[in-house]
Amino acid sequence: MLRSKSAKVVRPARFGTEALELFNMRSYSSEWMVGLSWVDQVSTALLLAVACNVVHPVRTREVLVLLLIVPWWHFLHSYFGFYRSYRVEGISRVVSSTFTATSLGFSSAALALWLLNCRELIIAIGLFSLLWLLYAVCLRTSAYAVLHHLRRRGLDQHQVCVIGSLDQAEEIAERFQRFPEWGLRVSAVGLGSPENRIYVTFPDTNEISHSLEEVLKREVIDELLIAKPADDLAKEFDAIELCRSHGLQCRLQFSPGFEAPAQRVENVDGKVVMTVSGLPHKLASRILKRGMDIILSATLLILVSPIMLCIAILVKLSSPGPILFRQLRAGVHGRRFEMFKFRTMVDGAESLLHSVAARNSMGGPTFKDPNDLRITPLGRILRRLSLDEFPQLWNILRGEMSLVGPRPLPLHEATVIQGTFRRRFSMRPGLTCYWQVAGRSNISFEKWMQLDIEYVDHWTLGTDMVLLLRTIPAVLSGRGAY
């Protein structure tokens, strides 16, 4: 075990139960941004209506033109980063992006109204832009105040792995502690050259592994921060590429004389860093995806609640044991969450897995057996029709899962996923994906992983809608469901 005599950084006190530990590990910023984006679209329409009514009554033709401004306004603000969390730059960057997007929005809307001979509305658009600026700054200031409060209390934390010296890690961790509203915490450090690197936990410096990939498998890591001299940064492209292949955000601490394809440059308490890899999808699309998850999961929970009640009664009467099966699964970047299903096996089935492991028909770490003796008679029916998955709508509503995405794996299976296949953990796990519509347990484990990577790399909202529609006949056929 490595020790540092100068270590001054201590972790926040742990909560008393595992449930609170899991709660503490959740990230809330994206949920806030999703909610605020929907509030903003409604507010945009209302402020636009107020501004137009103040100037003069709007004619029918003008209403059709104004309706196009709402999605255009949302697109511009998403494009200029209005819905990013800005952990280290805060409200000043939000105000700046708001002014930029609003100025461009007003200019483009005024030009369109001029060309469409709706020139009377240009004054209304100017009034609307002023109202929007006042609304956006006030709402975002309040939202960031709440997020900062949560982060100071240890919630909404991002776990950072620092590649550099232990002294640098301590300096960075102390900087993070001076600004707890950032919600950043150093949890691991990579010491030494790339050829002889050792990764340790922080601040207790217990050895984890000599491989960054192993660290990403064993620990929850949201970001990688490479703090190396300019002459050494060129040697870290393997780590950068690994982050890119895993869908993990990677930052370089800027040094003069080093050039890299930065996605964006940020000022972190006087230290200039640049992000060179991260999530492959646009934030606006992720916001729309989360909004669709919330609306559809809430609606489905209401519609299927009578069916869920009947299933719960049948499960309780059919065999001894709890109604729900709860299991820790790996979510985004390996973050643990408790997944819910209706129990389809005998009580204590997990402890019997070693006795039936030889019957695995799928290969790989996932166990599948079409004649698994642990499954109850009622459980076979529920599995065939995928009715046992209904409780996961609650996981989706809570933000731990999505309607469409790679299936969440148990922790012991997630830790053995290697290489580019780990990029599947860069998105929320889902209720359905390509695997479900392609035959589920009838396809090989490697093919399953390839399908997940295909989804992560080429995901669109249209893809999600198609997969949801294809899931219905796939479920009714029961193919590969056991």
C-alpha positions as CSV (number, residue, x, y, z in Angstrom):
1,M,0.0,0.0,0.0
2,L,1.3,3.5,-0.9
3,R,1.1,6.3,1.6
4,S,1.5,10.1,1.3
5,K,2.7,11.9,4.4
6,S,1.3,15.2,3.1
7,A,-2.2,13.9,2.4
8,K,-4.7,16.3,3.8
9,V,-7.8,15.3,1.9
10,V,-10.5,13.3,3.6
11,R,-13.6,11.8,2.2
12,P,-17.0,13.0,3.4
13,A,-18.5,10.8,6.2
14,R,-20.3,7.8,4.8
15,F,-24.0,7.4,5.3
16,G,-25.2,4.7,7.6
17,T,-26.9,2.4,5.1
18,E,-26.2,1.0,1.7
19,A,-29.4,2.5,0.4
20,L,-28.2,6.0,1.3
21,E,-24.8,5.2,-0.2
22,L,-26.5,4.4,-3.5
23,F,-28.6,7.6,-3.2
24,N,-25.5,9.6,-2.6
25,M,-23.8,8.2,-5.7
26,R,-26.6,9.4,-8.0
27,S,-26.1,12.3,-10.4
28,Y,-28.9,14.8,-10.5
29,S,-27.7,17.5,-12.9
30,S,-29.0,15.8,-16.0
31,E,-32.4,15.3,-14.4
32,W,-32.6,19.0,-13.6
33,M,-31.6,20.0,-17.1
34,V,-34.3,17.7,-18.6
35,G,-37.0,19.2,-16.4
36,L,-35.8,22.8,-17.0
37,S,-35.8,22.2,-20.8
38,W,-39.5,21.3,-20.7
39,V,-40.3,24.2,-18.4
40,D,-38.5,26.5,-20.7
41,Q,-40.4,25.4,-23.8
42,V,-43.7,26.1,-22.0
43,S,-42.4,29.4,-20.7
44,T,-41.2,30.4,-24.2
45,A,-44.7,30.0,-25.6
46,L,-46.3,31.9,-22.7
47,L,-43.8,34.8,-22.8
48,L,-44.2,35.0,-26.6
49,A,-47.9,35.2,-26.2
50,V,-47.7,37.9,-23.6
51,A,-45.3,40.0,-25.7
52,C,-47.4,39.8,-28.8
53,N,-50.6,40.7,-26.9
54,V,-48.9,43.8,-25.5
55,V,-47.9,45.0,-28.9
56,H,-51.1,44.2,-30.9
57,P,-53.5,41.3,-31.5
58,V,-52.0,38.5,-33.6
59,R,-53.5,37.4,-36.9
60,T,-53.9,33.7,-37.8
61,R,-51.0,33.8,-40.3
62,E,-48.8,35.3,-37.7
63,V,-49.6,32.7,-35.1
64,L,-48.3,30.0,-37.4
65,V,-45.1,31.9,-37.8
66,L,-44.7,32.4,-34.1
67,L,-45.2,28.7,-33.4
68,L,-42.0,28.0,-35.2
69,I,-40.1,30.3,-32.9
70,V,-40.6,28.0,-29.9
71,P,-38.6,25.0,-31.2
72,W,-36.1,27.3,-32.9
73,W,-35.5,29.1,-29.6
74,H,-35.0,25.7,-27.8
75,F,-32.6,24.5,-30.4
76,L,-30.4,27.6,-30.3
77,H,-30.1,27.5,-26.5
78,S,-29.4,23.8,-26.5
79,Y,-26.7,24.3,-29.2
80,F,-25.0,27.0,-27.2
81,G,-24.8,24.8,-24.1
82,F,-27.7,26.4,-22.1
83,Y,-28.6,22.9,-20.7
84,R,-25.2,21.8,-19.6
85,S,-24.6,21.6,-15.9
86,Y,-21.5,23.8,-15.9
87,R,-20.1,22.4,-12.7
88,V,-16.9,24.4,-12.7
89,E,-17.9,27.6,-14.6
90,G,-21.3,28.2,-13.0
91,I,-23.9,30.8,-13.7
92,S,-21.6,33.3,-15.5
93,R,-21.2,30.8,-18.4
94,V,-25.0,30.2,-18.5
95,V,-25.6,34.0,-18.7
96,S,-23.1,34.3,-21.5
97,S,-24.6,31.5,-23.5
98,T,-28.1,32.9,-22.9
99,F,-27.1,36.3,-24.3
100,T,-25.5,34.7,-27.3
101,A,-28.4,32.4,-28.1
102,T,-31.0,35.1,-27.5
103,S,-29.2,37.6,-29.7
104,L,-29.0,35.1,-32.5
105,G,-32.6,34.1,-31.9
106,F,-33.9,37.6,-32.1
107,S,-31.8,38.4,-35.2
108,S,-33.0,35.4,-37.1
109,A,-36.6,35.7,-36.0
110,A,-36.6,39.4,-36.9
111,L,-35.2,38.6,-40.3
112,A,-37.8,35.9,-40.9
113,L,-40.6,38.2,-39.9
114,W,-39.3,40.9,-42.2
115,L,-39.2,38.6,-45.2
116,L,-42.6,37.1,-44.4
117,N,-44.1,40.6,-44.2
118,C,-45.0,40.3,-40.5
119,R,-42.9,43.4,-39.6
120,E,-45.3,44.5,-36.8
121,L,-44.2,41.5,-34.8
122,I,-40.5,42.5,-34.7
123,I,-41.2,44.8,-31.8
124,A,-43.0,42.0,-30.0
125,I,-40.0,39.7,-30.6
126,G,-37.7,42.3,-29.1
127,L,-40.0,42.6,-26.0
128,F,-40.1,38.8,-25.8
129,S,-36.3,38.5,-25.9
130,L,-36.0,40.9,-23.0
131,L,-38.6,39.0,-21.0
132,W,-36.9,35.7,-21.8
133,L,-33.5,37.0,-20.6
134,L,-35.0,38.1,-17.3
135,Y,-36.8,34.8,-16.9
136,A,-33.8,32.6,-17.9
137,V,-31.3,34.4,-15.6
138,C,-33.6,34.3,-12.6
139,L,-34.6,30.7,-13.1
140,R,-31.1,29.4,-13.7
141,T,-29.7,31.3,-10.8
142,S,-32.2,29.6,-8.6
143,A,-31.6,26.2,-10.1
144,Y,-27.9,26.5,-9.7
145,A,-28.3,27.6,-6.1
146,V,-30.2,24.4,-5.4
147,L,-27.7,22.2,-7.2
148,H,-24.8,23.9,-5.4
149,H,-26.6,23.3,-2.1
150,L,-27.1,19.6,-3.0
151,R,-23.4,19.2,-3.9
152,R,-22.2,20.8,-0.7
153,R,-24.2,18.2,1.1
154,G,-22.4,15.4,-0.8
155,L,-25.1,14.7,-3.5
156,D,-24.8,14.9,-7.3
157,Q,-21.1,13.9,-7.1
158,H,-18.9,13.1,-10.1
159,Q,-16.0,10.7,-9.4
160,V,-12.7,11.8,-11.0
161,C,-9.6,9.7,-11.7
162,V,-6.5,11.8,-11.9
163,I,-3.4,10.7,-13.9
164,G,-0.4,12.4,-12.4
165,S,1.5,12.5,-9.2
166,L,0.0,12.0,-5.8
167,D,0.9,15.7,-4.9
168,Q,-1.1,16.8,-8.0
169,A,-4.0,14.7,-7.0
170,E,-4.0,16.2,-3.5
171,E,-3.8,19.7,-5.0
172,I,-6.7,18.9,-7.3
173,A,-8.7,17.3,-4.5
174,E,-8.1,20.2,-2.2
175,R,-9.3,22.5,-5.0
176,F,-12.4,20.5,-5.3
177,Q,-13.0,20.7,-1.6
178,R,-12.6,24.5,-1.7
179,F,-15.5,24.5,-4.2
180,P,-17.9,21.8,-3.0
181,E,-20.6,23.3,-5.3
182,W,-18.8,21.7,-8.2
183,G,-19.7,18.2,-7.0
184,L,-16.3,16.8,-8.1
185,R,-14.4,14.2,-6.0
186,V,-11.0,12.6,-6.7
187,S,-11.6,8.8,-6.1
188,A,-8.6,7.3,-7.9
189,V,-5.1,8.3,-9.0
190,G,-2.8,6.9,-11.8
191,L,0.8,7.1,-10.7
192,G,3.9,6.7,-12.9
193,S,4.6,6.4,-16.6
194,P,2.1,4.7,-18.9
195,E,4.3,1.6,-19.1
196,N,4.6,1.1,-15.4
197,R,1.5,2.9,-14.1
198,I,-0.3,1.8,-10.9
199,Y,-3.8,3.0,-10.0
200,V,-4.7,3.5,-6.4
201,T,-7.7,4.7,-4.5
202,F,-7.7,8.2,-3.1
203,P,-7.0,9.3,-0.4
204,D,-6.1,6.0,1.2
205,T,-3.9,4.9,-1.7
206,N,-4.8,1.3,-1.8
207,E,-3.7,-0.4,-5.0
208,I,-6.5,-1.1,-7.5
209,S,-4.7,-2.3,-10.7
210,H,-2.0,-1.5,-13.2
211,S,-4.7,-1.2,-16.0
212,L,-7.0,1.8,-16.5
213,E,-9.5,-0.5,-18.1
214,E,-9.6,-2.6,-14.9
215,V,-10.1,0.5,-12.8
216,L,-13.1,1.5,-15.0
217,K,-14.5,-2.0,-14.4
218,R,-14.1,-2.0,-10.6
219,E,-14.7,1.7,-9.7
220,V,-17.3,4.3,-10.5
221,I,-15.4,6.8,-12.6
222,D,-17.3,9.7,-14.4
223,E,-14.3,11.7,-15.6
224,L,-10.6,11.3,-16.2
225,L,-8.3,14.2,-15.6
226,I,-4.8,14.0,-17.0
227,A,-2.4,16.4,-15.2
228,K,1.0,15.8,-16.8
229,P,3.7,18.1,-18.1
230,A,3.6,19.1,-21.8
231,D,6.3,16.7,-22.8
232,D,4.4,13.7,-21.3
233,L,1.0,14.5,-22.5
234,A,1.6,13.0,-26.0
235,K,2.2,9.6,-24.3
236,E,-1.4,9.6,-22.8
237,F,-3.3,9.1,-26.1
238,D,-3.9,5.5,-25.2
239,A,-5.8,6.7,-22.0
240,I,-7.6,9.3,-24.1
241,E,-8.6,6.7,-26.7
242,L,-9.8,4.3,-23.9
243,C,-12.0,7.1,-22.6
244,R,-13.4,7.7,-26.0
245,S,-14.1,4.0,-26.6
246,H,-15.8,3.8,-23.2
247,G,-17.8,7.0,-23.7
248,L,-16.1,8.5,-20.7
249,Q,-15.3,12.2,-20.3
250,C,-11.6,13.0,-20.4
251,R,-9.9,16.3,-19.6
252,L,-6.3,17.5,-20.1
253,Q,-4.8,20.1,-17.8
254,F,-3.6,22.6,-20.4
255,S,0.2,23.1,-20.8
256,P,1.8,25.5,-23.2
257,G,3.2,23.9,-26.3
258,F,0.8,21.0,-26.4
259,E,-1.9,20.8,-29.0
260,A,-4.9,18.4,-28.9
261,P,-8.3,18.1,-30.6
262,A,-10.2,19.8,-27.7
263,Q,-14.0,19.7,-27.7
264,R,-14.1,22.6,-25.3
265,V,-11.8,24.6,-23.0
266,E,-12.8,25.4,-19.4
267,N,-11.3,27.5,-16.6
268,V,-11.2,25.4,-13.4
269,D,-10.2,27.8,-10.6
270,G,-7.5,29.4,-12.6
271,K,-6.3,26.2,-14.3
272,V,-7.1,25.9,-18.0
273,V,-8.2,22.4,-19.0
274,M,-9.6,21.1,-22.2
275,T,-12.1,18.2,-22.8
276,V,-10.9,15.9,-25.5
277,S,-13.5,13.1,-25.3
278,G,-16.9,12.6,-23.8
279,L,-20.5,11.5,-24.5
280,P,-21.0,11.0,-28.3
281,H,-24.5,12.4,-28.4
282,K,-25.8,16.0,-28.4
283,L,-27.2,17.2,-25.1
284,A,-30.4,18.4,-26.7
285,S,-31.1,14.8,-27.9
286,R,-30.4,13.4,-24.5
287,I,-32.8,15.9,-23.0
288,L,-35.5,14.9,-25.3
289,K,-34.8,11.2,-24.7
290,R,-35.1,11.7,-20.9
291,G,-38.3,13.7,-21.4
292,M,-39.8,10.9,-23.4
293,D,-38.8,8.4,-20.7
294,I,-40.5,10.4,-18.0
295,I,-43.8,10.9,-19.9
296,L,-44.1,7.4,-21.2
297,S,-43.0,5.6,-18.0
298,A,-45.4,7.6,-15.9
299,T,-48.2,7.0,-18.3
300,L,-47.5,3.3,-18.6
301,L,-47.3,3.0,-14.8
302,I,-50.8,4.4,-14.5
303,L,-52.2,2.2,-17.3
304,V,-50.7,-1.1,-16.2
305,S,-51.2,-0.6,-12.4
306,P,-54.3,-2.9,-12.3
307,I,-52.3,-5.6,-14.1
308,M,-49.3,-5.1,-11.7
309,L,-51.7,-5.5,-8.8
310,C,-53.0,-8.8,-10.1
311,I,-49.5,-10.1,-10.8
312,A,-48.4,-9.2,-7.3
313,I,-51.2,-11.1,-5.8
314,L,-50.5,-14.2,-8.0
315,V,-46.8,-14.1,-7.2
316,K,-47.5,-14.0,-3.5
317,L,-50.0,-16.9,-3.7
318,S,-48.0,-19.1,-6.1
319,S,-44.8,-19.6,-4.0
320,P,-43.3,-18.4,-0.7
321,G,-41.0,-15.4,-0.9
322,P,-41.2,-11.7,-1.6
323,I,-43.3,-10.3,-4.5
324,L,-40.4,-8.2,-6.0
325,F,-37.0,-9.4,-6.9
326,R,-34.4,-6.7,-6.1
327,Q,-30.8,-6.9,-7.4
328,L,-28.0,-4.4,-7.7
329,R,-27.2,-3.7,-11.4
330,A,-24.6,-1.6,-13.2
331,G,-25.8,1.6,-14.6
332,V,-24.1,4.6,-16.2
333,H,-20.3,4.3,-15.8
334,G,-20.8,1.3,-13.5
335,R,-22.9,3.3,-11.0
336,R,-24.9,0.8,-8.9
337,F,-28.7,0.9,-8.6
338,E,-31.3,-1.4,-7.3
339,M,-33.4,-2.9,-10.2
340,F,-36.9,-4.2,-9.6
341,K,-38.7,-7.2,-11.2
342,F,-41.6,-9.4,-10.2
343,R,-40.1,-12.5,-8.7
344,T,-40.1,-15.4,-11.2
345,M,-37.8,-17.9,-9.3
346,V,-37.9,-19.7,-6.0
347,D,-36.9,-17.6,-3.0
348,G,-33.1,-17.6,-2.7
349,A,-32.4,-18.6,-6.3
350,E,-29.2,-16.6,-6.5
351,S,-27.6,-18.7,-3.9
352,L,-28.3,-21.8,-6.1
353,L,-26.6,-20.4,-9.2
354,H,-23.3,-22.3,-8.6
355,S,-25.2,-25.6,-8.7
356,V,-26.7,-25.0,-12.1
357,A,-23.8,-23.0,-13.7
358,A,-22.9,-25.9,-16.0
359,R,-26.3,-25.6,-17.7
360,N,-25.5,-22.2,-19.2
361,S,-26.6,-22.2,-22.8
362,M,-25.5,-18.7,-23.8
363,G,-21.8,-18.5,-23.1
364,G,-20.0,-15.5,-21.6
365,P,-20.7,-14.3,-18.0
366,T,-24.5,-14.2,-18.4
367,F,-26.4,-17.3,-17.3
368,K,-29.3,-18.5,-19.5
369,D,-31.0,-21.9,-19.3
370,P,-34.3,-22.6,-21.1
371,N,-35.1,-25.3,-18.5
372,D,-33.9,-23.5,-15.4
373,L,-35.4,-25.5,-12.5
374,R,-35.3,-22.5,-10.3
375,I,-38.1,-20.8,-12.3
376,T,-41.6,-21.1,-10.9
377,P,-44.6,-22.2,-13.1
378,L,-46.0,-18.7,-12.9
379,G,-42.6,-17.2,-13.5
380,R,-42.3,-19.0,-16.8
381,I,-45.5,-17.3,-18.0
382,L,-44.4,-13.9,-16.7
383,R,-41.0,-14.2,-18.4
384,R,-42.4,-15.4,-21.7
385,L,-44.7,-12.3,-21.9
386,S,-42.1,-10.0,-20.2
387,L,-44.6,-9.1,-17.6
388,D,-42.0,-9.5,-14.8
389,E,-40.3,-6.3,-16.2
390,F,-43.2,-3.9,-15.4
391,P,-41.7,-2.7,-12.0
392,Q,-38.7,-1.4,-14.0
393,L,-40.9,1.5,-15.1
394,W,-40.3,2.8,-11.6
395,N,-36.5,2.6,-12.3
396,I,-37.1,4.6,-15.5
397,L,-39.1,7.2,-13.8
398,R,-36.4,7.6,-11.1
399,G,-33.7,8.1,-13.8
400,E,-31.8,4.9,-13.2
401,M,-32.9,3.4,-16.5
402,S,-34.3,4.4,-19.8
403,L,-37.1,2.9,-22.0
404,V,-34.5,2.0,-24.6
405,G,-30.9,1.2,-23.9
406,P,-28.5,-1.7,-23.2
407,R,-29.9,-4.1,-20.6
408,P,-28.6,-3.5,-17.1
409,L,-26.2,-6.3,-16.1
410,P,-25.7,-7.7,-12.5
411,L,-22.5,-6.4,-10.9
412,H,-20.6,-9.7,-11.2
413,E,-21.4,-9.8,-15.0
414,A,-20.6,-6.1,-15.6
415,T,-17.1,-6.4,-14.1
416,V,-16.0,-9.0,-16.7
417,I,-17.0,-6.8,-19.8
418,Q,-13.8,-5.7,-21.5
419,G,-12.5,-3.5,-24.3
420,T,-14.9,-1.4,-26.4
421,F,-17.8,-3.4,-25.1
422,R,-17.6,-1.3,-22.0
423,R,-18.8,1.7,-24.0
424,R,-22.3,0.2,-23.4
425,F,-22.1,1.7,-19.9
426,S,-21.8,5.2,-21.2
427,M,-25.7,5.3,-21.6
428,R,-28.5,4.6,-19.2
429,P,-29.5,0.9,-19.3
430,G,-32.9,0.3,-20.9
431,L,-36.0,-1.8,-20.7
432,T,-35.6,-2.8,-24.4
433,C,-32.9,-2.6,-27.1
434,Y,-31.7,-4.5,-30.2
435,W,-31.1,-7.6,-28.1
436,Q,-34.8,-7.9,-27.1
437,V,-36.0,-7.6,-30.7
438,A,-33.3,-9.8,-32.2
439,G,-34.1,-12.9,-30.2
440,R,-32.9,-12.3,-26.7
441,S,-31.4,-15.4,-25.2
442,N,-31.3,-17.2,-28.6
443,I,-28.3,-15.0,-29.7
444,S,-24.7,-15.3,-28.4
445,F,-23.3,-13.1,-25.7
446,E,-20.7,-11.5,-28.1
447,K,-23.5,-10.7,-30.6
448,W,-25.5,-9.2,-27.8
449,M,-22.6,-6.9,-26.8
450,Q,-22.1,-5.9,-30.5
451,L,-25.7,-4.9,-30.8
452,D,-25.4,-2.8,-27.6
453,I,-22.4,-0.9,-29.1
454,E,-24.2,-0.4,-32.3
455,Y,-27.1,1.2,-30.4
456,V,-24.8,3.5,-28.3
457,D,-22.8,4.6,-31.4
458,H,-25.8,5.3,-33.7
459,W,-28.6,6.1,-31.3
460,T,-31.3,8.6,-32.4
461,L,-34.8,9.4,-31.1
462,G,-36.2,7.8,-34.2
463,T,-34.3,4.6,-33.4
464,D,-35.9,4.5,-29.9
465,M,-39.4,4.8,-31.4
466,V,-38.7,2.0,-33.9
467,L,-37.3,-0.3,-31.2
468,L,-40.3,0.4,-28.9
469,L,-42.7,-0.5,-31.7
470,R,-40.6,-3.6,-32.6
471,T,-40.6,-4.7,-29.0
472,I,-44.4,-5.3,-28.9
473,P,-44.4,-8.2,-31.5
474,A,-41.1,-9.5,-30.0
475,V,-42.7,-9.7,-26.6
476,L,-45.9,-11.3,-27.9
477,S,-43.9,-14.0,-29.8
478,G,-42.0,-14.9,-26.6
479,R,-38.9,-15.8,-28.8
480,G,-35.8,-16.3,-26.6
481,A,-37.7,-15.3,-23.4
482,Y,-36.7,-17.7,-20.6
